[in-house]
Amino acid sequence: MPAKEEEADMMEESLSDSDGSADMDGDQLTPKQALLNGLVRLGNPRSKKYSIAEREHFVCDLENILKVLTFKETVAFIFPVLDVYAAEEQDYLKIELFKQLPCVFKKLMKSPARPSD
């Protein structure tokens, strides 16, 4: 499956219950699923914006968020967030985010998966 289709499938899967409520079978979202849903919202410039406190929390917690994501999830979910933050976020949050970029690069470099996988 081409990488773009795989990323689209991952995003569609994470959005299957994007409001964070229980699904039709009564199953609750896993913490990781809730995280992925939040990342999709953060990475979509047209979605309802999070509060400034929530956006600050993301930047401060980026290193821990990266610990639970795979290589492909990092590429599919973190990169769109970085794009939105770089283009639309307040200057002080951009600076804080740029300070966290080495964590993203370390994650990608240490990951056993490669883009061709």
KANOR-V456338 format. One record per backbone hydrogen bond with DSSP energy under -0.5 kcal/mol. NH is the residue of the N-H (numbers start at 1). CO is the residue of the C=O. Records with the same first field share a line. If there is no record, write none. Layout:
NH: CO ; CO
//
This chain:
6: 2
7: 3
8: 4
9: 5
10: 6
11: 7
12: 8
13: 9
14: 10
15: 11
16: 13
17: 14
18: 15
20: 17
23: 27
26: 23
34: 30
35: 31
36: 32
37: 33
38: 34
39: 35
40: 36
41: 37
42: 38
43: 39
44: 41
45: 43
47: 44
55: 51
56: 52
57: 53
58: 54
59: 55
60: 56
61: 57
62: 59
65: 61
66: 62
67: 63
68: 64 ; 65
69: 65 ; 66
74: 70
75: 71
76: 72
77: 73
78: 73 ; 74
79: 74
81: 77
82: 78
83: 79
84: 80
85: 81
86: 82
87: 83
88: 84
89: 84 ; 85
93: 90
94: 90
95: 91
96: 92
97: 93
98: 94
99: 95
100: 96 ; 97
101: 97 ; 98
103: 100
104: 100
105: 101
106: 102
107: 103
108: 104
109: 105
110: 106
111: 107
117: 114
//
